[in-house]
Amino acid sequence: MVALLTAVCLFSAVARALALPSPHIPMAGSLPVLRLPRASDCHPSHTEFTSSLSDLYTVIEGDHATGQKGLQLFLDRPHGEVKMDKETATNDVVGTGATVNSTYAMGHGKVTFEVAAPTVSGVVTAVILVGTQTPGEIDVELLGGDPAHWQTNVFAPTPKDPRPLFGVFSSVEDVPGPEGIAAFHKYTIDWDAERIVWGVDGQDVRTLDRSKARSDGFEHYPTGELRVQLGIWDASSPAGTSEWARGPVEWNSAPKRISAFVRSVTVEC
Ligand SMILES: *[C@@H]1O[C@H](CO)[C@@H](O)[C@H](O)[C@H]1NC(C)=O
């Protein structure tokens, strides 16, 4: 009897810990079904932003529109005067760009972004996967100042890193066609436990093996869940960022409102 009671108590404790139904509730089978949390809430999807963001995406910042050409992400000139510092090649203020998050996250998968980006120097259009719980990013970056190329990037900082690893795991790739980033192209990030493959218009152009994603003795490979993030931003400051993006934005001659288009996002997970 004591043994049975102990067993029942133990079961209850374990059941509580595992959030199983209480043993007092009659169950269909003799054993409770273990409901383990799902690895991710990602389902395969193809979203064309012709009339709305759908409930798979949500606006984080800035202004956007949807229509024939898909999701239009706006970057707006800063209000008031913009002071450019010629020496550091920066602006004292930056414009507000639109950022859109996916509402789902994935633990591995392949994402295809159909994007056309503005060719204004200092403006960056970024379609990325970014960590939900742990910092980490897998990026596709289209620099307005370098329309014939696109950049791939990985960030997976560890708390012990002696320095930030900007550009350590990045590459510069060719964009097909005479218009470069200004025309729609399909950029792909395919991420699994072993490697990341980037491609454009169906051609794989770069593979980063997990074993190669090491620096300063630490692994820098994204392992946590990532969500999709679509954005356009003004890289006119700070100096290092502006230099990388061929900034600053010359707001005297640039349009007051600059747009990037994401015609579709396709997710295989
Ligand atoms: C957007 O995604 C980023 C990266 O996962 C996250 O840090 C941020 O909180 C998200 N924003 C919202 C409002 O969900």
The ligand as a Tripos MOL2 file, in Angstrom:
@<TRIPOS>MOLECULE
LIG
   14    14     1     0     0
SMALL
NO_CHARGES

@<TRIPOS>ATOM
      1 C1         11.3500   40.7370  -34.1700 C.3       1 LIG1
      2 O1         12.3250   39.7090  -34.2380 O.3       1 LIG1
      3 C2         13.4640   39.9250  -33.4320 C.3       1 LIG1
      4 C3         14.3920   38.7480  -33.6840 C.3       1 LIG1
      5 O2         13.8080   37.5440  -33.3490 O.3       1 LIG1
      6 C4         13.0900   40.0150  -31.9750 C.3       1 LIG1
      7 O3         14.2210   40.3110  -31.2080 O.3       1 LIG1
      8 C5         12.0450   41.0900  -31.8040 C.3       1 LIG1
      9 O4         11.5800   41.0770  -30.4780 O.3       1 LIG1
     10 C6         10.8820   40.8290  -32.7460 C.3       1 LIG1
     11 N1          9.9150   41.8720  -32.5620 N.am      1 LIG1
     12 C7          8.6480   41.6120  -32.2870 C.2       1 LIG1
     13 C8          7.8000   42.7900  -32.0020 C.3       1 LIG1
     14 O5          8.2090   40.4850  -32.3000 O.2       1 LIG1
@<TRIPOS>BOND
     1     1     2 1
     2     1    10 1
     3     2     3 1
     4     3     4 1
     5     3     6 1
     6     4     5 1
     7     6     7 1
     8     6     8 1
     9     8     9 1
    10     8    10 1
    11    10    11 1
    12    11    12 1
    13    12    13 1
    14    12    14 2
@<TRIPOS>SUBSTRUCTURE
     1 LIG1         1 GROUP 0 **** ****
